[in-house]
Structures are given as structure tokens and as C-alpha cells.
Amino acid sequence: MRMSAVFTWVKGLACNVEHVVIRRTLGNGPRLHQVQSQALIMTPQLQQAIKLLQMNNLELNIYIDHELEWNRGH
């Protein structure tokens, strides 16, 4: 996976969160306001992507070799 593809994938893990907030305004009583925000959820896939992006070439090659060996054994 190329580096730009990884960043696009990581960016895609952000999710929109909508929630309703009840606020009391002066003179009008309670009013509903819808608030939308964006949150980045630290999923296991995102944690792995961050870990892989921090590795240099040698560390990444060792990690890939280790995972290949583990997958062959299972």
C-alpha cells in the first residue's frame, strides 16, 4: 500500500457524530440544537496503521516477514 493510500485510508476512519443538545435560551424556554462534529476513533486498524507508518524500512521488512511466517503456521 502506497503512503498516500494509507493516509487516505486513515482519513476515512474518521466518522461524523451527530447529537442533539438542549439549551435554555433567555425568555424562550428550552430549544433543541443539532450539533455535528467529527471524531477519530482509535480502532485496532488505525492503531496498526499508525504503528506501521512509524517504522523505518528495516523494521517494516522484519515485521512483514514475521507476519508472513505467523500466517503460514496458522
Stockholm file with secondary structure:
# STOCKHOLM 1.0

chainA/1-74         MRMSAVFTWVKGLACNVEHVVIRRTLGNGPRLHQVQSQALIMTPQLQQAIKLLQMNNLELNIYIDHELEWNRGH
#=GR chainA/1-74 SS CCHHHHHHHHHTTEEEEEEEEEEEETTTEEEEEEEEEEEECCCHHHHHHHHHHTCCHHHHHHHHHHHHHHHHHC
#=GC SS_cons        CCHHHHHHHHHTTEEEEEEEEEEEETTTEEEEEEEEEEEECCCHHHHHHHHHHTCCHHHHHHHHHHHHHHHHHC
//
